[in-house]
């Protein structure tokens, strides 16, 4: 029999797993926050089976001496990517993704019950997707309605039915009152709602069979997670009201630390509880996914170096990968505006980057108009954060300092959540 190697955890480590729109990542940190190991893989966000394969691959890629020292796990996932599951936590349908706007009839039903401007009254909200899922043939005997991060955590612990208050926001949860609101009663969804805890709350140990399969310590425990954009905010180093983080990934996500909670479904604006403060912001469908339709990494780097960020492009684009926008304009019928296209590829990329930056500028201005703490500095996360020409272009339009985040990956923020737990948000 092989000698057990999990009995003692010298210098224990924490791991953050990020399931975003452009891939899955793992960051492992030590007690001082040093990045010890990392892994990355692509996955098909449309298939929950692919989520599990990516989860296993991330662990398998880490060196065994690292895996054997992991004591805590936290997972972040894409906001409002959801599943209706049976009592064994097996999904009854393919995932409903963050940008799925089919539930517009359900959104109207929610709007008739919810306070005016509530984020759950959007066709892309988790609550609208729940009502939509319950109308489908596969919903005869469901057990749980859950989000991406919470489902993966439950697959580790074997204990479904719990989520964090960040992922629960678009399901209608009142983070200020720490309760499901009374206005949801007429919707008849109480039986499907999860128990809600503070992000970082201890959920339980990894199930022994799962720990053995992943080759991690059976004493390893799982903490409640968060959304990918909030994990990126945690990683950034932002701590003061007026600090903001723009995630420049496949989509454009804005998070502003504010003393005031602001929400307005008309503009796709919502606020997450963050200890005694609020993270106000929204997520646009614009972002790196649009750039990928036209340029690869090498072309983006080469052409970006030729852009003069001090000068306007002369183009008026609203770059979207397909029809539909969430923030700062909440319009499922908004079409991309990508013409005229100049023959000069540098000018074309200049126009795309400027168009995304204008959306960012509009977003922060709108937050201030609604009463959020005005933005004082912006930290950039995601793949686009390394583009210096884009940073200078954005700084010109935004009128505040724009710098790279202390740590730009959401996986690092999830690792910090695994390390500090709910104390991180106290």
Residue, then its C-alpha position, 0 to 999 in steps of 0.5 A: x500500500x502506498x504511503x499516505x502523504x496528506x496527513x500533514x500540511x506543511x506551509x499550507x496553500x490556498x487555491x482560487x479557481x476562476x471560471x470566466x468567459x474566456x477560460x478557466x484559471x487556477x492561482x495558488x498562493x501561500x500565507x504571504x499572498x505570493x503566487x506559487x503556481x498557476x494553470x489555465x485551460x480553455x473550456x466550453x462554457x455552454x456545457x456543464x460537463x466541460x466545467x468539470x473537465x476543466x476543474x479536474x484538468x486545473x488540479x491535475x496540471x499543478x505539481x503534486x507537491x503543490x496539490x498536496x499542500x492545498x488547504x482551502x478552495x474558492x471558486x468564482x464564475x460568470x455572473x448569472x450563468x445558471x442551472x436548474x438541477x435535480x436533487x443530486x445536483x445533476x443539471x436538467x438542461x444546458x447552462x443558461x449563460x450570462x448574456x442569454x436574453x430570451x426570458x423577456x416575458x419573464x422579465x416583464x412578470x418580475x417587473x410587475x412585482x419588483x421595485x422599479x429599476x430592480x436588476x432582477x427585472x432584466x431579461x438576462x437576470x438569474x431570476x428571469x432565467x429561473x422562471x424561464x427554466x420552470x416553463x420547460x419540459x425538463x422541470x418536472x422535479x427539480x431540486x436546486x437552482x444554482x449559479x456556475x460557481x456554487x454548482x462547482x463548489x457543490x460538486x466538490x463538497x457534495x452539498x448543494x443548495x447554497x450560494x453567496x450573496x454576490x451570485x444571488x443578487x440577480x436572483x432577487x436577493x436583498x443584500x442590504x436586508x440579508x433576506x429574500x424579499x417579500x415581493x418575490x412571493x407571487x412568483x412562486x419560486x421559493x422552493x428553488x431558492x438557495x441558502x445565501x451566505x457571505x462570500x468566503x463562508x466555510x461550506x465544508x470539506x471536499x468529499x473524500x472521493x472527490x479529494x482522492x480523484x483530484x489528489x488533494x488533501x481530504x482535509x481541504x475545505x471549500x469556501x463560498x465563492x463570488x462572481x468573476x468580476x468581483x474576484x478581479x476586484x478583490x485581486x486588484x488592490x482597490x480599497x477606497x471609495x472612488x476606486x474602480x476596477x475595469x475588467x478588460x476581458x471578453x466582456x467589459x465589466x465596471x466595478x466602483x467602490x461606493x458608499x451608496x448603493x445604486x441600481x437601475x435596470x434600465x441601464x443594467x446597473x446594480x450594486x453588490x454588497x462589499x462589507x459596509x460598502x457597495x460595488x456599483x457597476x455593470x457588465x457590457x457585452x462589448x470587450x475583447x470578444x469583439x477584438x478577437x473577431x478581427x485580430x489575433x494576439x500578435x496583430x493586436x500588439x503590433x497594431x496597437x503600438x502604431x496608434x497615437x492615443x492622444x488623437x481621436x480615431x475619427x470613427x464612431x463605433x459601438x463595438x458588440x460581438x452580436x446584437x444585444x447590450x446590457x450596460x450602460x445601455x440595456x437593450x437586447x436589440x441594440x445592433x453593433x456599430x462597426x462601420x465605416x471600416x477604413x482600409x487602414x487596420x491601425x485606424x480600424x483598431x483605434x476606432x474599436x478601442x476608442x469605442x470600448x473606451x467610450x462605453x467605459x466612460x459612459x458607464x462611470x459617468x452614469x454611476x455618478x449621475x445615479x449617486x455613486x461615489x465619483x470615480x477617482x482612479x481606475x485599476x485595469x484587469x484582464x488581458x486588455x490591461x497590458x495594452x499601453x496604447x489603450x490605457x493612455x487612450x482610456x485615461x484621456x477619455x476618462x479624465x482620471x488615472x488609469x493603472x494596471x491592477x496590483x493583480x489582474x487575474x480573478x483567480x488570484x482574488x478567488x485565492x485570497x477569498x479562500x485564504x481569508x474567508x468572509x473576513x475579507x469582506x468584513 
